[in-house]
């Protein structure tokens, strides 16, 4: 991770170290799913003073999912979007949207699908003819839900239910049969016996080593605020190192999302290996394009030239 920080600094023509606090520049972010561990570095890092050390002040907007985040970036409402489905970004780019990928948000799938404990559905294969949730259209959860149904050969009604909290309400009130969630949301309910997991995103072989969500910005922001974007990624990488090395980070996260520290620790270790959040990791891009074509988000895979334009990681992405 230290090499990544240095490489970011060199590419953007600045030092790898932090700048004076007086030089703080504001960046606006859109993040799907407040409280999700993979998207928590901006909040935790800002609270710990890490982004300030890199000359940044963050203003964070939380959305219902990657679809809303993508639109916020494209509309110019925010500078950077986190946790946006890779297929959705490629689809937008293919239609001429001025969007660029700048880093990995998550490789692999921590999401899971669940039912109330009283439900007669014991596994996703039993969900035929029922309603199955995902967050918003064009997101990674949308693609995963479609892929789960395809792999099982069943027909179900897909319903956009928004974030994990609103989804939980809809499932427990009987509006939707199968809900979706992303840790830590739902783990406490599982321990209390209120819900049961019937499928995981990791059940899909193609998603186990695929970059399912990325960080994005617009071409305008990348041109006008390239230095700030670079400092953001450097601070983000430093925050990730802290989150996986210091118990204080887990305690801060647990306090923020109001869960026991033990659950926060188990969630991090069981669902989010640090390697899956490495910023320069871009894996399974061909599989992502294949899924996007199969589910009609793309009419054809992007060419190597198109990918070279779309993917603007500060360092060369690694599988």
C-alpha positions in Angstrom: 0.0 0.0 0.0 3.0 2.3 0.7 4.1 1.8 -3.0 0.6 2.8 -4.1 0.7 6.0 -2.1 4.0 6.9 -3.6 2.9 6.1 -7.1 -0.2 8.2 -6.8 1.9 11.1 -5.6 4.5 10.8 -8.4 1.9 10.5 -11.1 0.0 13.6 -10.0 3.2 15.6 -9.7 3.1 16.1 -5.9 4.7 14.7 -2.8 3.4 11.5 -1.4 3.2 13.0 2.1 0.4 15.2 3.5 0.1 18.9 2.8 -0.4 21.6 5.4 -3.9 21.6 7.0 -4.3 25.3 5.8 -4.4 24.0 2.2 -7.6 21.9 2.8 -9.7 21.6 -0.4 -13.2 20.3 -0.3 -14.3 17.3 -2.3 -17.9 16.2 -2.5 -18.6 12.4 -2.5 -21.7 10.3 -3.2 -21.6 6.9 -1.5 -24.2 4.1 -1.8 -25.2 2.4 1.5 -24.2 4.4 4.5 -22.4 2.2 7.1 -21.1 -0.3 4.6 -17.6 -1.3 5.6 -16.1 -1.1 2.1 -17.4 2.4 1.7 -16.6 3.6 5.3 -13.0 4.9 4.8 -14.1 8.5 3.9 -16.1 8.8 7.1 -13.6 7.0 9.4 -10.6 8.6 7.8 -12.1 12.1 8.1 -13.0 11.5 11.7 -9.4 10.3 12.4 -7.9 13.4 10.6 -6.3 11.4 7.8 -7.9 13.2 4.9 -7.2 16.6 6.6 -3.5 15.6 6.7 -3.7 15.3 3.0 -5.2 18.7 2.6 -8.8 17.6 2.1 -12.2 18.2 3.6 -14.9 15.8 2.5 -18.6 16.5 2.1 -20.4 13.1 1.9 -23.8 12.4 0.4 -25.3 8.9 1.0 -27.5 7.4 -1.8 -29.7 4.4 -2.1 -27.2 2.6 -4.3 -24.8 2.8 -7.2 -27.3 3.9 -9.7 -28.1 7.1 -7.8 -24.4 7.6 -7.1 -23.6 7.4 -10.8 -26.2 9.9 -11.6 -24.9 12.3 -9.0 -21.4 12.2 -10.5 -22.7 12.6 -14.1 -24.9 15.6 -13.1 -22.0 17.4 -11.5 -23.6 17.3 -8.1 -20.5 15.6 -6.6 -16.9 15.1 -7.5 -16.4 11.4 -6.7 -18.7 8.4 -6.5 -17.9 5.3 -4.5 -19.3 1.8 -4.7 -20.7 2.0 -8.3 -21.4 -1.2 -10.1 -18.7 -1.9 -12.7 -21.2 -3.0 -15.4 -23.3 0.1 -14.8 -20.3 2.4 -15.3 -19.3 0.6 -18.5 -22.8 0.9 -19.8 -22.9 4.6 -19.1 -19.5 5.1 -20.7 -20.6 3.2 -23.8 -23.4 5.6 -24.3 -21.1 8.6 -24.2 -21.3 9.5 -20.5 -18.2 11.5 -19.4 -17.3 9.1 -16.6 -14.0 7.6 -15.6 -13.0 4.8 -13.2 -10.3 5.9 -10.8 -10.0 3.0 -8.3 -11.4 -0.3 -7.1 -14.1 -0.1 -4.5 -14.7 -3.9 -4.0 -13.5 -7.1 -5.6 -15.7 -10.1 -4.7 -19.2 -10.0 -3.4 -20.1 -9.7 0.3 -23.8 -9.2 -0.4 -26.3 -11.8 0.7 -30.0 -12.5 0.2 -32.3 -13.4 3.1 -35.8 -14.2 4.1 -37.7 -13.9 7.4 -37.2 -16.8 9.7 -40.8 -17.9 9.2 -40.6 -18.0 5.4 -41.2 -21.2 3.5 -38.2 -20.3 1.2 -35.2 -22.3 2.4 -32.8 -21.5 -0.5 -32.8 -19.2 -3.5 -33.9 -22.1 -5.7 -37.2 -22.0 -3.8 -37.8 -18.3 -4.8 -39.3 -19.0 -8.2 -42.5 -17.1 -8.6 -41.7 -14.8 -5.6 -40.2 -11.3 -5.4 -36.4 -10.8 -5.0 -34.8 -7.5 -3.9 -31.9 -5.5 -5.3 -30.9 -1.9 -4.6 -31.3 0.2 -7.7 -31.2 -0.5 -11.5 -27.8 -1.1 -13.1 -26.1 -1.8 -9.7 -23.9 -4.7 -8.7 -26.8 -6.1 -6.6 -29.1 -5.9 -9.7 -26.5 -7.9 -11.8 -26.0 -10.4 -9.0 -29.7 -11.0 -8.5 -30.1 -11.6 -12.2 -27.2 -13.9 -12.3 -28.4 -15.9 -9.3 -31.8 -16.4 -10.9 -30.1 -17.3 -14.3 -27.8 -19.9 -12.6 -30.6 -21.5 -10.8 -32.9 -21.5 -13.8 -35.8 -19.9 -12.0 -38.2 -17.0 -12.7 -38.8 -14.3 -10.1 -39.9 -10.7 -9.9 -37.0 -8.4 -9.2 -37.8 -5.4 -7.1 -35.7 -2.3 -6.5 -35.9 -1.8 -2.7 -33.1 0.8 -2.1 -30.7 0.5 0.8 -30.5 -2.4 3.3 -32.5 -0.6 5.9 -35.5 0.1 3.6 -35.2 -3.4 2.2 -35.4 -4.9 5.6 -38.6 -3.0 6.4 -40.2 -4.2 3.1 -39.2 -7.8 3.7 -40.3 -8.0 7.3 -43.7 -6.4 6.4 -44.3 -8.9 3.6 -43.9 -6.5 0.7 -41.0 -8.4 -0.7 -40.3 -12.1 -0.3 -36.4 -12.2 -0.5 -34.4 -9.2 0.7 -30.8 -8.3 0.0 -28.2 -6.8 2.4 -24.6 -5.9 2.7 -22.7 -6.4 6.0 -22.9 -5.2 8.7 -26.6 -4.7 8.1 -28.6 -7.8 8.9 -25.9 -9.6 10.9 -27.5 -8.8 14.2 -30.9 -9.9 12.9 -29.3 -13.2 11.8 -27.8 -13.7 15.3 -31.2 -13.0 16.8 -32.9 -15.5 14.6 -35.1 -13.0 12.8 -33.8 -13.7 9.3 -32.1 -16.5 7.4 -29.5 -16.2 4.5 -30.7 -18.1 1.4 -27.9 -16.9 -1.0 -24.7 -15.0 -1.2 -23.1 -13.1 -4.0 -20.1 -15.3 -3.5 -22.2 -18.3 -4.6 -21.6 -17.0 -8.1 -18.2 -18.2 -9.3 -17.8 -15.3 -11.7 -18.2 -12.8 -8.9 -15.7 -14.3 -6.4 -12.7 -12.6 -8.1 -14.5 -9.9 -10.1 -14.2 -6.2 -9.3 -18.0 -5.6 -8.8 -17.8 -1.9 -7.7 -15.5 0.9 -8.5 -14.8 4.6 -7.7 -15.7 7.1 -10.4 -15.4 10.7 -11.3 -16.3 12.8 -14.3 -13.9 13.9 -17.0 -14.4 17.5 -15.9 -13.4 16.8 -12.3 -10.5 14.7 -13.3 -9.2 17.6 -15.5 -9.9 20.4 -13.0 -9.1 18.6 -9.7 -6.6 15.9 -10.6 -4.3 16.8 -7.6 -7.2 16.6 -5.1 -8.3 13.3 -6.6 -4.8 11.9 -6.2 -4.6 13.1 -2.6 -8.0 11.6 -1.9 -6.9 8.2 -3.1 -3.6 8.5 -1.1 -5.6 9.3 2.1 -8.1 6.6 1.3 -5.3 4.0 1.0 -3.8 5.2 4.3 -7.2 4.9 6.0 -7.5 1.3 4.7 -4.2 0.5 6.3 -5.4 1.9 9.6 -8.7 0.1 9.4 -6.9 -3.3 9.1 -4.2 -2.7 11.6 -5.6 -0.7 14.5 -8.4 -1.9 16.8 -9.4 1.7 17.4 -10.6 1.8 13.8 -12.9 -1.2 14.4 -14.2 0.4 17.6 -14.8 3.7 15.7 -16.7 1.9 13.0 -18.8 -0.1 15.5 -19.7 3.2 17.3 -20.7 4.8 14.0 -23.0 2.1 12.8 -24.2 1.2 16.4 -23.2 -2.5 16.5 -21.1 -4.5 19.0 -17.4 -4.4 18.4 -17.3 -8.2 18.2 -19.8 -8.1 15.3 -17.8 -5.4 13.5 -14.6 -7.4 13.9 -16.2 -10.6 12.6 -17.8 -8.8 9.7 -14.5 -7.2 8.6 -12.6 -10.5 8.9 -15.3 -12.8 7.4 -16.7 -10.6 4.6 -14.1 -8.0 3.7 -10.6 -9.2 3.3 -8.2 -6.3 2.9 -7.1 -7.6 -0.5 -10.6 -7.2 -1.9 -10.5 -3.4 -1.2 -7.0 -2.8 -2.7 -7.4 0.4 -4.8 -5.3 -0.7 -7.7 -7.1 -4.1 -8.1 -9.2 -4.5 -11.3 -10.1 -8.1 -11.8 -12.6 -10.1 -13.9 -13.3 -7.2 -16.3 -14.1 -9.6 -19.2 -16.6 -11.4 -17.0 -18.1 -8.1 -16.0 -18.6 -7.1 -19.6 -20.0 -10.6 -20.5 -22.6 -10.2 -17.8 -23.4 -6.6 -18.9 -24.0 -7.9 -22.4 -26.1 -10.9 -21.2 -28.3 -8.6 -19.1 -28.5 -6.0 -21.9 -26.6 -3.2 -20.2 -24.1 -3.3 -23.0 -24.7 -4.1 -26.6 -21.2 -5.4 -27.0 -18.0 -5.7 -24.9 -15.9 -2.5 -24.7 -12.7 -2.6 -26.8 -9.3 -2.4 -25.3 -9.0 1.2 -26.5 -12.3 2.1 -24.8 -11.2 0.4 -21.6 -7.9 2.4 -21.7 -9.9 5.6 -21.8 -12.5 4.6 -19.2 -10.0 3.2 -16.6 -7.9 6.0 -15.2 -6.4 4.4 -12.1 -3.3 6.4 -10.9 -1.2 3.2 -11.1 -1.6 0.4 -13.6 -4.5 -1.8 -12.4 -3.4 -5.3 -11.3 -5.5 -8.5 -11.3 
